[in-house]
């Protein structure tokens, strides 16, 4: 156990889905897992383990932002020995080609965070996804004829900006498709500790057009993304 997690050794499966929202973790466990068991409720950052198509799987909420995510991911990898991490979350589209409800597979994750500065200075580290997970998720998208984009994410520490479209304009010109708040840290820690990782994000709003989905959909109607994540992670 840790100060942030009451689960015992062996309570988590090798495969862990990582939503930010604890209620989304609960929803995933109740709607996708066979025989889900609550293994962590510290700070209401809920974690569950069950099976999917007979394969052991877990889900653990990370909270919002890279500092919170780093705590849960570090402990999942080092204390609970997770091997595959798949972020399932929402993102803001940065181009008009990426529309609301489309799915983005984060091939890489830029960031404005200083969280890695002390570790990598004088270099700028470029964290990236596991290629086998990307291939498996893309194959699922193709088989289901989903609107799926593969490219860069940016993990930002700032949610509210005066002019978001302008703030991310340069990144968008360089292939960054969407903004979220966790992928860069997940990728970095996965590489550091020898695990596989992928961020799969449903576009909940477009920073260019202003279109967005209803807030209630962010919690519970992202079933295609979760099925994609489980399919890719269990290949």
C-alpha positions in Angstrom: 0.0 0.0 0.0 1.0 3.6 -0.5 -0.2 7.0 0.9 -2.4 7.3 -2.2 -3.5 3.7 -2.8 -4.8 1.1 -0.4 -4.6 -1.8 -2.9 -2.6 -4.8 -1.9 0.1 -6.5 -3.9 -1.6 -8.4 -6.8 -4.8 -6.3 -6.7 -4.0 -4.7 -10.1 -3.8 -6.5 -13.4 -0.8 -6.1 -15.8 -3.1 -4.0 -18.0 -4.5 -0.7 -16.5 -6.7 1.8 -18.2 -6.2 5.4 -16.9 -9.1 7.9 -17.1 -8.7 11.1 -15.2 -12.2 11.1 -13.8 -12.9 8.7 -10.9 -16.5 8.5 -12.0 -15.3 7.4 -15.5 -13.2 4.7 -13.8 -16.3 3.5 -12.0 -18.4 3.6 -15.2 -15.7 1.6 -17.1 -15.5 -1.1 -14.4 -19.3 -1.4 -14.2 -19.9 -1.5 -17.9 -17.0 -3.4 -19.4 -15.5 -5.6 -16.6 -16.7 -9.0 -15.6 -16.9 -9.2 -11.8 -15.3 -5.8 -11.0 -13.8 -5.3 -7.6 -13.0 -2.0 -6.0 -9.3 -2.0 -5.0 -8.7 1.6 -4.3 -10.8 4.4 -2.9 -8.2 6.7 -1.3 -9.1 10.3 -1.9 -12.0 8.9 -4.0 -9.5 8.3 -6.8 -11.1 5.0 -7.7 -9.4 1.8 -8.9 -11.0 -1.4 -10.0 -9.9 -4.8 -11.2 -11.9 -7.4 -13.1 -11.7 -9.3 -16.4 -12.6 -8.4 -20.0 -13.2 -11.4 -22.3 -11.6 -13.5 -19.6 -8.4 -11.4 -19.4 -7.5 -9.6 -16.1 -7.7 -5.8 -16.5 -7.8 -2.9 -14.2 -8.8 0.8 -14.3 -7.4 3.5 -12.1 -8.4 7.2 -12.1 -5.4 9.6 -12.1 -7.1 12.9 -11.4 -6.4 15.9 -13.6 -2.9 17.0 -14.7 0.6 15.6 -14.8 1.6 15.9 -11.1 -1.4 13.8 -10.0 -1.0 11.4 -12.8 2.7 10.9 -12.1 2.0 9.7 -8.6 -0.5 7.1 -9.6 1.5 5.9 -12.7 4.8 5.7 -10.7 3.1 3.6 -8.0 1.3 1.4 -10.6 4.6 0.6 -12.3 6.8 0.3 -9.3 4.6 -1.0 -6.5 1.9 -2.9 -8.4 4.1 -3.9 -11.4 1.7 -2.9 -14.1 3.0 -3.6 -17.6 0.6 -1.8 -20.0 -1.0 1.6 -19.4 -3.7 3.1 -21.7 -5.0 6.5 -21.0 -8.7 6.9 -21.9 -9.7 10.5 -21.8 -11.0 13.6 -23.6 -9.1 16.2 -25.5 -9.5 19.5 -27.3 -9.1 19.4 -31.1 -6.5 21.9 -32.5 -7.4 21.7 -36.2 -10.6 21.7 -38.1 -9.8 18.2 -39.5 -10.1 16.8 -36.0 -13.8 17.0 -35.2 -15.8 16.5 -32.0 -16.3 12.7 -31.2 -13.3 11.8 -33.3 -10.6 9.7 -31.7 -6.9 10.7 -31.5 -4.1 8.2 -30.9 -1.3 10.1 -29.3 1.9 9.1 -31.2 3.8 11.6 -29.2 3.1 14.1 -26.4 4.6 17.5 -26.2 4.2 19.5 -23.0 4.5 23.0 -21.5 5.2 21.4 -18.1 8.5 21.7 -16.3 8.1 18.3 -14.7 10.9 16.7 -16.6 13.4 19.6 -16.7 15.6 18.5 -13.9 15.8 14.9 -15.3 16.6 15.7 -18.9 18.3 19.1 -19.0 20.0 20.3 -21.2 17.8 18.2 -23.5 14.2 18.4 -24.3 12.8 14.8 -24.1 10.2 13.8 -26.6 8.0 11.1 -25.0 6.1 8.8 -27.4 3.7 5.9 -27.4 4.3 2.2 -27.7 4.2 1.3 -31.4 2.5 -2.1 -31.0 -0.3 -0.4 -29.0 -0.7 2.2 -31.7 -0.9 -0.4 -34.4 -3.5 -2.5 -32.5 -5.7 0.6 -31.8 -5.4 1.7 -35.4 -6.4 -1.7 -36.6 -9.5 -1.7 -34.4 -10.4 1.8 -35.7 -10.1 0.5 -39.3 -12.2 -2.6 -38.6 -15.0 -0.4 -37.0 -14.7 2.4 -39.6 -14.1 5.0 -36.9 -12.9 8.5 -37.4 -9.4 8.1 -35.9 -6.4 10.4 -36.2 -2.8 9.5 -35.4 -0.4 12.2 -34.4 0.9 14.5 -31.7 -0.8 15.4 -28.4 0.2 18.3 -26.2 -0.1 17.8 -22.4 -0.7 21.2 -21.0 -0.6 22.3 -17.3 -3.1 25.2 -18.1 -6.7 24.5 -18.7 -8.0 28.1 -19.0 -6.3 30.4 -21.6 -7.4 33.8 -22.9 -7.0 32.6 -26.5 -6.5 28.8 -26.7 -6.5 28.6 -30.5 -3.7 31.2 -30.8 -1.8 29.6 -27.9 -1.6 26.2 -29.7 -1.3 27.6 -33.3 2.4 26.8 -33.7 2.0 23.3 -32.3 -0.9 22.6 -34.6 1.2 23.7 -37.6 3.8 21.1 -36.5 1.4 18.1 -36.4 -0.1 18.3 -32.9 -3.7 17.3 -33.2 -5.2 17.8 -29.7 -4.5 19.1 -26.2 -5.0 17.2 -23.0 -3.2 17.1 -19.6 -1.6 13.7 -18.8 -0.1 11.8 -21.8 3.4 13.2 -21.7 4.0 12.0 -18.1 2.4 8.6 -18.7 4.7 8.1 -21.7 7.8 9.3 -19.9 7.3 7.1 -16.9 6.4 4.1 -19.0 9.7 4.4 -20.8 11.6 4.9 -17.6 10.3 1.8 -16.0 10.0 -0.5 -19.1 6.2 -0.5 -19.6 4.0 0.0 -22.7 1.8 3.1 -22.9 -0.7 4.7 -25.2 -3.1 7.7 -24.9 -6.4 7.3 -26.6 -8.5 10.5 -26.5 -12.0 11.3 -27.7 -12.3 14.9 -28.9 -14.8 16.5 -26.6 -14.4 20.0 -28.0 -12.7 21.9 -30.9 -10.7 24.9 -29.9 -11.0 26.2 -33.5 -14.7 25.9 -34.2 -16.0 26.0 -30.6 -18.1 22.9 -31.0 -18.3 20.7 -27.9 -20.2 17.7 -26.6 -22.5 17.8 -23.6 -20.6 17.5 -20.3 -22.6 14.4 -19.3 -21.1 12.6 -22.4 -17.6 13.1 -21.0 -18.4 10.7 -18.2 -20.3 7.9 -19.7 -20.7 7.8 -23.5 -17.2 7.1 -24.6 -17.7 3.4 -25.0 -16.0 3.0 -28.4 -12.8 4.5 -27.0 -12.8 2.1 -24.1 -13.5 -0.9 -26.3 -10.6 0.2 -28.5 -8.3 0.5 -25.5 -9.2 -2.9 -24.1 -8.8 -4.5 -27.5 -5.4 -2.9 -28.2 -4.0 -3.6 -24.7 -5.0 -7.3 -24.7 -3.5 -8.2 -28.1 
